């Protein structure tokens, strides 16, 4: 299984049978190396409804006939726009043909801003535990630090965790280091930084300070094999 990072919170997982995109914010994301007009996906997993996470879900899902797995209200909204969705919620897990998905809590917001400027409430934000062939990926989502991250780390054997470090909208590097210790992943990758001036951070400095497992500041397009 190949897991790659593509800027902001965009993660791509390629299994032997499926291509899975997490939070595909591609257009308008200068850091992203993917092409929203050509990339294909079998599955799109969404942590919450903010535009910089839903990203190009509409276009990619319609072109690829991808299944979109998202928190319930966000899935309902996307389904009303014609997408093929599977609604879930925090604490629930489901086994799909591509692997198992479980949503965890995250402390953030979730709303989608339409082209006319109106805002649609899209329910609770979440993190995602994705398990494929015995390997577990934890996309923490947008969140502040919360103590149940320790419980999540104790209950799951996490191979790689994508943890936000940008500050301002999510936890910053100091809190993210505590989160990394609690999550106890074999590899911790910083995400959600440097996309906008207000979230500029040094991912290499963060990765060097990770005290449990290995910290890895992935460059755009870098991948690891699990």
WOMO-V9792 format. One record per run of one state. SS is the DSSP state (H for helix, E for strand, C for the rest). FROM is the first residue (numbers start at 0). LEN is the number of residues. Records with the same first field share a line. If there is no record, write none. Layout:
SS->FROM-LEN ; FROM-LEN
This chain:
C->0-1 ; 5-5 ; 14-4 ; 22-20 ; 45-5 ; 54-2 ; 64-2 ; 80-3 ; 88-1 ; 90-2 ; 96-2 ; 105-5 ; 113-5 ; 121-4 ; 132-2 ; 139-8 ; 155-4 ; 164-1 ; 166-5 ; 183-3 ; 191-5 ; 199-3 ; 209-4 ; 215-7 ; 225-1
E->1-4 ; 10-4 ; 18-4 ; 42-3 ; 66-5 ; 83-5 ; 89-1 ; 92-4 ; 98-7 ; 110-3 ; 118-3 ; 125-7 ; 134-5 ; 159-5 ; 165-1 ; 171-1 ; 186-5 ; 213-2 ; 222-3
H->50-4 ; 56-8 ; 71-9 ; 147-8 ; 172-11 ; 196-3 ; 202-7
